Amino acid sequence: MDPLTRDLIERQLRRQVLWLKDSWLWLLRTKVLVDRPAGLPRPTSLDVGCGPGYVMDALAGELSAEGVDRDPDMVAACRARGYDATLADAEALPFGDGTFDVAYCSFLLLWVDDPERAVREMARVSRGWVLALAEPDYGGRIDHPDRLGALGRFVARAIEDRGGDPFIGRRLRDVFARCGLAVEVGVHPGVWDIERHRQEFEEEWRGFELLAGGSQREELDSLRATWRDALVEGTLFQYNPIFYALGRKA
């Protein structure tokens, strides 16, 4: 991975954590850890597809975590920030059964070859909880003005071209249930006000451009102009559902 691409990916990961941290903490405190007796050490957890460790940072007050990732650059970055991290694939975790209290992932299942196998592996190494903290569904994306509806189709196509599943969000209940888990599925809140869109404009488009192939850049540049005009007019609306799944072993 070239340094520019790595920097763009890490910046996008940081933004995702900032968007979702409060929602994740609410889920942990009100659903996952609500019955845990006071005074016990933080539950142990495995962050599967940990990247550079930003999610572990966000959840550090609630969970004691180590990570696993198949990208050696991400493992090195995670270790450099003080976390234990292992180079391995989500579909073949190098840990014994029931090693951790919780196994979780975020923005991972859309990229793995076999989401069900990855969830089964997380369930195997967990003593209780298996969490998909964030998985998108670009089939549910809403953009206004109407011409920007092409953005959802563009992103879905780009993810599929890279071997991913842009519609994984709607499949989470099915995947978790097939793994024998009792599961609750929901959607994170995620409608920004217009000022937030203006602040995030450049970073948002860097993410789109990172996904774009050469043949798609002209189309994307045209959509960028429409997005920018809507920002100036104050008419832009964008929503992309980000799902979560809270699974529990019997």
Secondary structure, 3 states (H helix, E strand, C coil): CCHHHHHHHHHHHHHHHHHHHHHHHHHHHHHHCCCCCCCCCCCEEEEECCCCCHHHHHHCCCCEEEEEECCHHHHHHHHHCCCCEEECCCCCCCCCCCCEEEEEECCCCCCCCCHHHHHHHHHHHEEEEEEEEEEECHHHCEEECHHHHHHHHHHHHHHHHCCCCCCHHHHHHHHHHHCCCEEEEEECCCCCCHHHHHHHHHHHHHHHHHHCCHHHHHHHHHHHHHHHHHHHHCCCEEECCEEEEEEECC
